[in-house]
């Protein structure tokens, strides 16, 4: 992290009162704070059906975008592959049925699948994030499991079906797949740079909160790390851009 970003104080000129002007002007804007965005979007889903919903026309999601506006956000598909076998002494593998071997074969099929590509957005990607199973090196394993996450650039059900179909003829292998968030295209602004968000957000779970916009200070590349930070300069710039965005959207 640049030491200057930590120690430098903002000048009075940088600390413009413009963002506070929305409150002074009694602009019809508000803030929504939610919880559990990283896993199940429980907070967003509750807010989406809340009677407190003000029937907002627009929603600006403040994920870190480096002060660019996302033209799209990838969806997510979570997959759990479970393999079951039969324990035996490892000296007599023919008496057992290795769940780990089954899981490895299943993962090989999954990795060989051709994933969708969106010419504007890019490819669907996948990550095998967790593999677990077995009891001891001298025991043929009777259980194994893998957890996989896909970043989608199109309908999740298409990828889900392809995965299930590829493993349908494998006895002892089960698949649990769920589309958590759909791929979405987003509104942009002519005077701001754009990019594609390869990550997912709470936006799909907030469908009743108006037309979504994805914009915020900070970089996703340092998110979930011990060195996560936001530059002061970028934070101040974002405050000004939020103000201008709100003023423009209010008039539409």
C-alpha positions as CSV (number, residue, x, y, z in Angstrom):
1,X,0.0,0.0,0.0
2,X,1.3,3.5,-0.8
3,X,2.1,5.2,2.5
4,X,0.8,8.5,1.0
5,X,-2.6,6.9,0.8
6,X,-2.6,6.3,4.5
7,X,-1.0,9.5,5.9
8,X,-2.0,12.3,3.6
9,X,-4.9,14.4,4.7
10,X,-7.5,15.7,2.3
11,X,-7.5,19.4,1.6
12,X,-10.6,21.6,2.3
13,X,-11.0,21.9,-1.5
14,X,-11.1,18.1,-1.9
15,X,-13.7,17.8,0.9
16,X,-16.4,19.5,-1.2
17,X,-19.8,20.0,0.4
18,X,-21.4,18.9,-2.8
19,X,-22.4,15.4,-1.6
20,X,-23.9,16.9,1.5
21,X,-26.0,19.0,-0.9
22,X,-28.3,16.1,-1.6
23,X,-29.4,16.2,2.0
24,X,-29.6,20.0,2.0
25,X,-31.6,19.9,-1.2
26,X,-33.9,17.3,0.3
27,X,-33.3,15.1,-2.7
28,X,-35.3,11.9,-2.9
29,X,-32.3,9.6,-2.3
30,X,-31.5,7.2,0.5
31,X,-29.1,4.5,1.7
32,X,-29.8,0.7,2.0
33,X,-27.5,-1.4,4.2
34,X,-27.7,-5.2,4.0
35,X,-25.9,-8.2,5.4
36,X,-24.5,-11.6,4.1
37,X,-23.7,-10.4,0.6
38,X,-20.8,-12.8,0.3
39,X,-22.8,-16.0,0.5
40,X,-26.6,-16.1,0.3
41,X,-27.6,-12.4,0.0
42,X,-30.0,-12.9,2.9
43,X,-30.2,-9.2,3.7
44,X,-30.9,-8.2,0.1
45,X,-33.5,-10.8,-0.3
46,X,-35.3,-9.6,2.9
47,X,-35.1,-6.0,1.7
48,X,-36.5,-7.0,-1.7
49,X,-39.8,-8.0,-0.1
50,X,-39.8,-5.5,2.7
51,X,-42.9,-3.3,3.1
52,X,-40.3,-0.5,3.8
53,X,-39.3,-0.5,0.1
54,X,-39.7,3.1,-1.1
55,X,-40.4,2.0,-4.7
56,X,-37.0,3.4,-5.8
57,X,-36.6,4.1,-9.5
58,X,-32.8,3.5,-9.5
59,X,-30.4,1.5,-7.4
60,X,-26.6,2.3,-7.3
61,X,-24.7,-0.7,-5.9
62,X,-21.4,0.4,-4.3
63,X,-19.2,-2.5,-5.0
64,X,-15.5,-1.7,-5.7
65,X,-15.3,-0.8,-9.4
66,X,-12.3,1.6,-9.4
67,X,-14.8,4.4,-10.2
68,X,-15.8,2.8,-13.5
69,X,-19.4,1.8,-14.4
70,X,-20.0,-1.9,-15.0
71,X,-21.7,-2.7,-18.3
72,X,-22.5,-6.2,-16.9
73,X,-22.1,-8.4,-13.9
74,X,-21.5,-12.2,-14.1
75,X,-23.8,-14.6,-12.4
76,X,-22.9,-17.4,-10.1
77,X,-23.6,-21.2,-10.1
78,X,-22.7,-23.2,-7.0
79,X,-22.1,-27.0,-7.5
80,X,-21.5,-29.7,-5.0
81,X,-20.4,-33.1,-6.3
82,X,-20.6,-36.0,-3.8
83,X,-19.1,-39.5,-4.4
84,X,-19.9,-42.5,-2.3
85,X,-18.0,-45.8,-2.3
86,X,-17.1,-48.7,0.0
87,X,-14.3,-48.9,2.6
88,X,-11.7,-51.6,2.5
89,X,-8.1,-52.2,3.5
90,X,-5.8,-50.4,1.0
91,X,-3.8,-53.7,0.5
92,X,-7.0,-55.2,-1.0
93,X,-8.4,-52.4,-3.3
94,X,-10.6,-54.9,-5.1
95,X,-12.6,-55.4,-2.0
96,X,-13.5,-51.7,-1.8
97,X,-14.9,-49.0,-4.1
98,X,-12.9,-45.7,-4.0
99,X,-15.1,-42.6,-3.7
100,X,-12.1,-40.4,-4.4
101,X,-11.5,-42.2,-7.7
102,X,-15.1,-41.6,-8.6
103,X,-14.8,-37.9,-7.7
104,X,-11.7,-37.4,-9.7
105,X,-13.3,-39.0,-12.7
106,X,-16.4,-36.8,-12.3
107,X,-14.2,-33.7,-12.0
108,X,-12.3,-34.6,-15.1
109,X,-15.6,-34.8,-17.0
110,X,-16.7,-31.4,-15.6
111,X,-13.4,-29.7,-16.5
112,X,-13.7,-31.0,-20.0
113,X,-17.1,-29.4,-20.6
114,X,-17.2,-26.5,-23.1
115,X,-18.4,-23.5,-21.2
116,X,-20.5,-20.6,-22.8
117,X,-18.7,-17.5,-24.1
118,X,-20.4,-14.1,-24.5
119,X,-18.7,-12.1,-27.2
120,X,-19.3,-8.9,-25.4
121,X,-18.6,-10.0,-21.9
122,X,-16.1,-12.9,-22.1
123,X,-16.0,-16.6,-21.0
124,X,-17.8,-18.5,-18.2
125,X,-15.2,-19.5,-15.7
126,X,-15.1,-22.1,-13.0
127,X,-13.1,-22.8,-9.8
128,X,-12.9,-26.0,-7.8
129,X,-12.6,-24.4,-4.5
130,X,-12.9,-27.3,-2.0
131,X,-12.1,-31.0,-2.2
132,X,-12.5,-33.3,0.8
133,X,-12.8,-37.0,1.5
134,X,-11.1,-40.1,2.7
135,X,-10.3,-41.5,6.1
136,X,-6.7,-42.6,6.1
137,X,-3.9,-43.4,3.6
138,X,-4.4,-47.2,4.3
139,X,-8.2,-47.1,3.8
140,X,-10.1,-47.2,0.5
141,X,-12.3,-44.1,0.9
142,X,-16.1,-44.4,1.0
143,X,-16.8,-40.6,0.8
144,X,-15.5,-37.6,-1.2
145,X,-16.9,-34.2,-2.1
146,X,-16.0,-31.2,-4.2
147,X,-17.4,-27.7,-4.2
148,X,-17.3,-25.7,-7.4
149,X,-18.2,-22.1,-8.3
150,X,-19.0,-20.9,-11.8
151,X,-19.0,-17.3,-13.0
152,X,-21.8,-17.1,-15.6
153,X,-22.1,-15.0,-18.8
154,X,-25.5,-16.3,-19.7
155,X,-28.4,-18.5,-18.4
156,X,-27.2,-20.6,-15.4
157,X,-29.6,-23.4,-16.1
158,X,-27.7,-24.2,-19.4
159,X,-24.5,-24.9,-17.5
160,X,-26.3,-26.6,-14.7
161,X,-28.0,-29.1,-17.1
162,X,-24.7,-29.8,-18.9
163,X,-23.0,-30.7,-15.6
164,X,-25.8,-33.0,-14.5
165,X,-26.0,-34.7,-17.9
166,X,-22.3,-35.3,-18.0
167,X,-22.4,-37.3,-14.7
168,X,-25.8,-39.0,-15.2
169,X,-24.2,-42.4,-16.0
170,X,-21.8,-42.4,-13.0
171,X,-23.2,-44.7,-10.2
172,X,-22.4,-43.4,-6.7
173,X,-22.0,-39.8,-7.8
174,X,-24.6,-37.1,-6.9
175,X,-24.8,-33.5,-8.0
176,X,-26.4,-30.5,-6.2
177,X,-26.4,-27.4,-8.3
178,X,-28.0,-24.0,-7.6
179,X,-27.9,-20.8,-9.6
180,X,-27.4,-18.1,-6.9
181,X,-27.3,-15.1,-9.2
182,X,-28.1,-14.5,-12.8
183,X,-25.9,-12.8,-15.4
184,X,-27.2,-9.2,-15.9
185,X,-26.5,-6.3,-18.2
186,X,-26.4,-2.9,-16.5
187,X,-27.0,0.8,-17.3
188,X,-23.9,3.0,-18.1
189,X,-23.2,6.7,-18.2
190,X,-21.7,8.3,-21.3
191,X,-19.1,10.3,-19.5
192,X,-17.7,7.5,-17.3
193,X,-15.3,4.6,-18.3
194,X,-16.8,1.1,-18.3
195,X,-15.7,-2.4,-17.6
196,X,-17.2,-5.9,-17.1
197,X,-17.6,-7.1,-13.5
198,X,-16.4,-10.7,-13.4
199,X,-17.9,-11.0,-9.9
200,X,-21.4,-11.1,-8.6
201,X,-23.3,-8.7,-6.3
202,X,-26.5,-8.3,-4.5
203,X,-28.1,-6.6,-7.5
204,X,-30.0,-9.7,-8.7
205,X,-31.6,-10.1,-5.2
206,X,-32.7,-6.5,-5.3
207,X,-34.9,-6.6,-8.3
208,X,-37.6,-4.5,-6.7
209,X,-35.3,-1.6,-5.9
210,X,-35.2,0.0,-9.3
211,X,-32.9,-0.1,-12.4
212,X,-29.4,-1.2,-11.2
213,X,-26.1,0.6,-11.6
214,X,-22.8,-0.8,-10.4
215,X,-20.3,1.8,-9.4
216,X,-17.9,2.4,-6.4
217,X,-14.4,3.3,-5.3
218,X,-11.8,0.6,-4.5
219,X,-10.5,-2.4,-6.4
220,X,-11.9,-5.9,-6.4
221,X,-8.4,-7.1,-6.9
222,X,-7.5,-6.4,-3.3
223,X,-10.9,-7.5,-1.9
224,X,-10.7,-10.4,0.6
225,X,-7.0,-9.9,1.2
226,X,-5.1,-8.6,4.2
227,X,-4.1,-5.5,2.2
228,X,-7.6,-4.4,1.3
229,X,-7.8,-0.6,1.0
230,X,-9.4,2.3,-0.8
231,X,-7.3,5.3,-1.9
232,X,-8.5,8.6,-0.3
233,X,-8.3,10.4,-3.7
234,X,-10.5,7.7,-5.3
235,X,-13.0,7.9,-2.4
236,X,-13.4,11.6,-2.7
237,X,-13.8,11.3,-6.5
238,X,-16.5,8.7,-6.0
239,X,-18.4,11.0,-3.7
240,X,-18.5,13.7,-6.4
241,X,-19.6,11.2,-9.0
242,X,-22.3,9.8,-6.8
243,X,-23.6,13.3,-6.4
244,X,-23.7,13.9,-10.1
245,X,-25.3,10.5,-10.8
246,X,-28.0,11.2,-8.3
247,X,-28.7,14.7,-9.8
248,X,-28.9,13.2,-13.3
249,X,-31.2,10.3,-12.3
250,X,-33.5,12.5,-10.3
251,X,-34.4,14.5,-13.4
252,X,-35.2,11.4,-15.5
